[in-house]
Amino acid sequence: MPLRALALVLIGALIHALWNIAAKKSGGDVRFAFFSSLIMFLAWSPLCIWLGWKIVPTWGWKEWTAMSISGLVHWLYFMCFAHGLS
């Protein structure tokens, strides 16, 4: 495995573990899910706008349906996660 790939896997695991520790310490309620989602939205929005500036206006109903389903699945994940911690 290339060293760069291994580093990315380890960094991803570290970030995931830190997020789970923060969720556990906060009680993992709906407020934690909301604020962590808000922080992720603010952090990733500039990159998403930059990468999607030309392509997103060309999306049709299939792409928007996939995005909506993805959002719903993430929301369900956060709600299940919060319920499991409380």
Steps between C-alpha positions, in 0.01 A plus 500: 500500500640843413602708800261781397203259497596361841531854638153590369347188655664572836397867494142399413496250788634765739238755394225240533619400847522864612149565371368199693677613818349848461155349441530279807619784725222731381231241561446459125163672494329666204681828569836326452383352170375840385812694596741240366305501172511879493876502555551241224276704268700817564832320461415322172281762330784701340649187341157378386419836343837515327478145363131513411472852356469377139355151543217541754287726273493213248356249749165342431247325719717186540789693652275702731319183606834335585604808700168503687525129585860550616390785727219289644734208567747729678222653708376152598856400591540802727163439666578129559845589629356759738235258621763231561711731717218619723 
